[in-house]
Amino acid sequence: MFRHRPIIVAPRRPAVFVAPRYGAPLLRAATTTAVVAGTAAVVGGAVSHHQQQKYAAQAAQQQQAAEATAYEQQQAAAEQQAQIQAAVQQQMAAQPAIAPAPTPVAPTPPGQDMMTQLERLAQMKQQGLLTDQEFAIAKSKLLGAA
């Protein structure tokens, strides 16, 4: 009927005190953390370097744009200044030369009558030696002296 198999018993080890392995999981966690932190530092350094290059390129582009704008403004200002100078020169050329200051009317000698002096003033005005204002002043002086 039933045959029994013999039971094989392994030899017993001698009783040795084995300390619980508290340090191994802790060491494994510390090692994993160090590896992750090191990888993060390397990756973070690469990202930081890439960002620095990107920002430096943007700053260079902004500086070039600012320099170009400043150059264009200088050119526009120089062009406006040239136009102003040309307009001033044209106005100066169009204006007649400034006439020398008119000579003051000399006091009349006592022997001449007032009519002769007025005629003389009128002739000076017609010749362009006296302006309307100067003629009026000389005339009022002449008439006021009489």
MODELLER restraints for C-alpha pairs under 7 A, 6 or more apart:
rsr = mdl.restraints
at = mdl.atoms
rsr.add(forms.Gaussian(group=physical.xy_distance, feature=features.Distance(at['CA:102:A'], at['CA:129:A']), mean=6.22, stdev=0.5))
rsr.add(forms.Gaussian(group=physical.xy_distance, feature=features.Distance(at['CA:102:A'], at['CA:130:A']), mean=6.46, stdev=0.5))
rsr.add(forms.Gaussian(group=physical.xy_distance, feature=features.Distance(at['CA:121:A'], at['CA:135:A']), mean=6.79, stdev=0.5))
rsr.add(forms.Gaussian(group=physical.xy_distance, feature=features.Distance(at['CA:124:A'], at['CA:130:A']), mean=5.89, stdev=0.5))
rsr.add(forms.Gaussian(group=physical.xy_distance, feature=features.Distance(at['CA:125:A'], at['CA:131:A']), mean=6.31, stdev=0.5))
rsr.add(forms.Gaussian(group=physical.xy_distance, feature=features.Distance(at['CA:125:A'], at['CA:135:A']), mean=6.66, stdev=0.5))
